[in-house]
Amino acid sequence: MVIARRLNSGVPLVGEVSRYIISAGGKRLRPVLLLLTCGALGYHEAQRFNLAAVVEFIHTATLLHDDVVDESTLRRGRSTANEAFGNPASVLVGDFLYSRAFQMMVEADNMRVMQILAEATNVIAEGEVMQLMNMHDASLDEAAYLRVIRSKTAKLFEASARLGAVLAASPAEVESACATYGQALGTAFQVVDDVLDYAGETAEMGKNLGDDLREGKATLPLIMAMQLGSSDQRDTIREAIETGAKADLETVVNIVRQTGALEATLDAASREAKRAIAAARELPPNLYTEGLIQLAGQLLERRH
């Protein structure tokens, strides 16, 4: 397996931390997206596996850094790497995964591939900084929220799908359709993820319910609840965002559920999923393309 082989390092702690977070599993959506796109466009060379591992390494590096920034203690049902190994190890191993990803993308010997991935990692970093700047800002609106998640989360989905088109030497309009699919899918994925923070249970989610509230993140369910709720409900949520008052979590969750904010947020996710499906229908009709269409449709049924 490419991921396991390329995690090898002469420094034992690097391999230990890398294997810890990779072995935690996850959906591997980004590499799956790249492989499905390659299949849809008729590209079956070995380089697709190398780049699928690259996008997973980049994603894993962002998780390591995110958990340090967010002071998270639980991911995918077990302790985060920073909780198990400490912040310094998590940050430095995240750096290792970034640099290993760049070593591997150079092996593709394709300047367009390097351009796409270099831009993606830069935009993701910008998205992280934007999110940091927006912490505890209760005035954040839906447009600003979408700007952050399209940079922070959706950009690597977009890059993964675009890479399939580049490897297959597809024309510009096909590459554009793939990129649109990836961006819309990634946006829908994050929106649903934010719904689950208020609709799920801790054991089912594999993360601490209400983490986003504690961190002062104005996610879309909260933004919608402030739009749909009463003046008192709006004030309660605003105070919770501005202070990160996790003690008010139950009250806030009830407001989000009672105002119809979760349904409104899922409607936003549904619009993105439909946008992804429309883009996928521009690709050649085959089993791989059908897989892309089904993937977008099933996103709305996520429970974790």
C-alpha positions in Angstrom: 0.0 0.0 0.0 1.4 3.4 -1.0 0.4 5.2 2.2 2.1 2.6 4.5 5.2 2.4 2.4 5.7 6.2 2.1 5.3 6.7 5.9 8.7 5.2 6.5 11.2 7.4 8.2 14.5 7.0 9.9 13.1 8.9 12.9 11.0 6.5 15.0 8.7 9.1 16.4 7.8 10.4 12.9 6.6 6.9 11.9 4.8 6.3 15.2 2.7 9.5 15.1 2.1 9.2 11.4 0.9 5.6 11.7 -1.2 6.5 14.7 -3.3 9.1 12.9 -3.4 7.2 9.6 -4.5 4.0 11.3 -7.4 5.8 12.9 -9.2 5.2 9.6 -11.5 7.9 8.3 -13.5 8.0 5.1 -10.5 8.6 2.7 -12.9 10.7 0.6 -10.2 12.8 -1.1 -8.2 9.8 -2.5 -11.4 8.1 -3.4 -12.5 11.2 -5.2 -9.2 11.3 -7.2 -9.5 7.6 -8.1 -13.1 7.8 -9.1 -12.4 10.8 -11.3 -9.4 9.0 -12.9 -11.7 6.0 -13.6 -14.5 8.2 -15.0 -12.0 9.8 -17.5 -10.3 6.5 -18.4 -6.9 7.0 -16.7 -5.7 3.8 -15.1 -1.9 4.3 -14.7 -0.1 3.8 -11.4 0.5 7.5 -10.8 -3.1 7.8 -9.7 -2.2 5.8 -6.5 0.8 8.0 -5.8 -1.3 11.2 -6.0 -4.2 9.6 -4.0 -1.7 9.1 -1.2 -0.4 12.7 -1.6 -3.8 14.2 -1.0 -4.4 11.9 2.0 -1.0 13.0 3.5 -1.9 16.7 3.0 -5.3 16.1 4.6 -3.7 14.3 7.5 -1.1 17.0 8.0 -4.0 19.6 8.3 -5.7 17.4 10.9 -2.6 17.2 13.0 -2.2 21.0 12.9 -5.9 21.6 13.4 -6.2 19.6 16.5 -3.3 21.5 18.1 -4.8 24.9 17.2 -8.3 23.8 18.3 -6.9 22.0 21.5 -9.0 19.0 20.5 -8.7 15.8 22.5 -10.9 13.4 20.6 -11.1 12.4 16.9 -12.6 9.4 15.2 -13.4 7.9 18.6 -10.0 8.1 20.2 -7.5 10.5 21.5 -6.0 13.0 19.1 -2.3 12.8 18.3 -1.6 15.9 20.2 -3.4 14.4 23.3 -1.4 11.1 22.9 2.0 12.5 21.9 1.9 16.2 22.7 1.7 19.4 20.6 5.3 19.6 19.5 5.3 16.1 18.0 2.0 16.7 16.3 3.1 19.9 14.6 6.4 18.6 13.5 5.0 15.3 12.1 2.4 17.4 10.3 5.3 19.2 8.7 6.9 15.9 7.8 3.7 14.8 6.1 3.5 18.0 4.1 7.1 17.7 3.0 6.7 14.0 2.1 3.6 14.9 0.0 5.7 17.4 -1.9 8.4 14.8 -2.5 5.9 12.5 -3.9 4.2 15.0 -6.1 7.6 15.9 -7.7 7.8 12.2 -8.7 4.8 12.8 -10.9 7.0 15.0 -13.1 4.1 17.1 -14.1 4.2 20.9 -13.5 0.4 21.2 -13.6 0.1 18.6 -10.8 2.5 20.6 -8.7 0.8 23.8 -9.4 -2.6 22.5 -8.3 -1.3 21.0 -5.1 0.9 23.9 -4.2 -2.1 26.3 -4.7 -4.4 24.0 -2.7 -2.0 23.8 0.3 -1.6 27.6 0.3 -5.4 28.2 0.1 -6.0 25.7 2.9 -3.6 27.6 5.1 -5.3 30.9 4.3 -8.6 29.3 5.2 -7.3 28.2 8.5 -6.1 31.8 9.2 -9.5 33.2 8.1 -11.2 30.8 10.5 -8.9 31.9 13.3 -9.7 35.5 12.6 -13.4 34.7 12.7 -13.3 33.1 16.1 -15.9 34.5 18.6 -17.4 36.7 15.8 -21.2 36.4 16.1 -21.7 38.8 13.2 -20.4 36.2 10.6 -22.9 35.6 7.8 -23.5 32.7 5.5 -21.3 34.1 2.7 -18.3 34.6 5.0 -18.8 31.1 6.5 -18.8 29.6 3.0 -15.6 31.5 2.1 -13.8 29.8 4.9 -15.0 26.3 4.3 -14.4 26.5 0.5 -10.8 27.4 1.4 -10.2 25.3 4.4 -12.1 22.1 3.5 -13.5 22.1 -0.1 -10.2 23.2 -1.7 -8.5 19.8 -1.3 -11.7 18.1 -2.6 -11.5 20.4 -5.6 -7.8 19.7 -6.1 -8.4 15.9 -5.8 -11.0 15.9 -8.5 -9.1 18.3 -10.8 -6.0 16.1 -10.6 -7.9 13.2 -12.1 -8.7 15.3 -15.1 -5.1 16.5 -15.4 -3.7 12.9 -15.2 -6.2 11.9 -18.0 -5.1 14.9 -20.1 -8.7 16.0 -20.3 -9.8 19.2 -22.0 -10.3 22.4 -20.0 -14.1 22.1 -19.8 -13.8 18.6 -18.3 -11.2 19.8 -15.8 -13.5 22.6 -14.9 -16.4 20.2 -14.3 -14.3 18.0 -12.1 -13.1 21.0 -10.1 -16.7 22.2 -9.7 -17.8 18.7 -8.5 -15.0 18.6 -6.0 -15.7 22.0 -4.6 -19.4 21.4 -4.3 -18.9 18.0 -2.7 -16.4 19.4 -0.2 -18.7 22.2 0.7 -21.6 19.9 1.2 -19.4 17.6 3.3 -18.4 20.3 5.7 -21.9 21.8 6.0 -23.2 18.3 7.0 -20.3 17.9 9.4 -21.4 21.1 11.1 -25.0 19.8 11.4 -23.7 16.7 13.1 -22.0 18.7 15.8 -25.5 19.6 17.0 -27.6 16.6 15.8 -25.3 13.7 16.8 -24.1 12.0 20.0 -20.5 12.1 21.2 -20.0 8.3 20.8 -21.4 8.3 17.3 -19.6 11.4 16.2 -16.1 10.4 17.4 -15.6 14.0 18.5 -16.7 16.2 21.4 -20.2 17.5 20.8 -20.1 21.2 20.8 -16.4 21.6 20.1 -17.1 24.3 17.6 -19.1 26.3 20.1 -16.4 26.1 22.7 -13.9 27.4 20.1 -16.3 30.3 19.2 -16.9 29.1 15.7 -20.0 30.6 14.1 -20.9 27.6 12.0 -23.9 27.5 9.7 -26.4 25.9 12.1 -25.7 28.8 14.6 -25.9 31.4 11.8 -29.2 30.0 10.7 -30.5 29.8 14.3 -29.8 33.5 14.8 -31.6 34.3 11.6 -34.7 32.1 12.4 -34.9 32.5 16.2 -36.4 35.1 18.5 -34.5 38.1 19.8 -33.8 36.2 23.1 -32.6 33.1 21.3 -30.4 35.2 19.1 -28.9 36.9 22.1 -28.2 33.6 23.8 -26.4 32.2 20.7 -24.4 35.4 20.2 -23.2 35.4 23.8 -22.2 31.7 23.5 -20.2 32.4 20.4 -18.5 35.4 21.8 -17.6 33.8 25.1 -17.2 30.1 24.1 -19.5 29.3 26.9 -19.8 25.5 26.7 -21.9 25.5 29.9 -24.7 26.8 27.7 -24.3 24.0 25.2 -27.6 22.3 26.0 -29.5 25.5 25.7 -27.9 26.4 22.4 -28.4 22.9 21.0 -32.1 23.1 21.9 -32.4 26.5 20.1 -30.7 25.2 17.0 -33.1 22.2 16.9 -36.2 24.2 17.8 -35.7 27.0 15.2 -35.4 24.8 12.2 -31.8 25.8 11.8 -30.6 22.2 11.2 -33.2 21.8 8.4 -32.2 25.1 6.8 -28.5 24.1 7.0 -29.2 20.7 5.4 -31.1 22.6 2.6 -27.8 24.5 2.0 -25.9 21.2 1.9 -28.5 19.7 -0.5 -28.0 22.6 -2.9 -24.3 21.9 -3.0 -24.8 18.2 -3.5 -27.1 18.9 -6.4 -24.4 21.3 -7.9 -21.9 18.4 -7.6 -24.3 16.0 -9.3 -24.9 18.4 -12.1 -21.1 18.7 -12.7 -20.6 15.0 -12.6 -23.2 14.5 -15.3 -20.9 16.5 -17.6 -18.4 13.6 -17.4 -18.5 10.5 -19.7 -21.3 8.1 -18.5 -19.8 5.0 -16.9 -19.7 3.2 -13.6 -17.1 5.6 -12.1 -19.2 8.6 -13.0 -22.2 6.9 -11.4 -20.1 6.4 -8.3 -19.4 10.1 -8.2 -23.1 10.9 -8.5 -24.0 8.4 -5.8 -21.3 9.7 -3.5 -22.8 13.2 -3.7 -26.3 11.9 -3.0 -25.2 9.8 0.0 -23.5 12.7 1.7 -26.8 14.0 3.0 -27.4 10.7 4.8 -24.2 10.9 6.9 -24.4 10.2 10.6 -20.7 10.5 11.5 
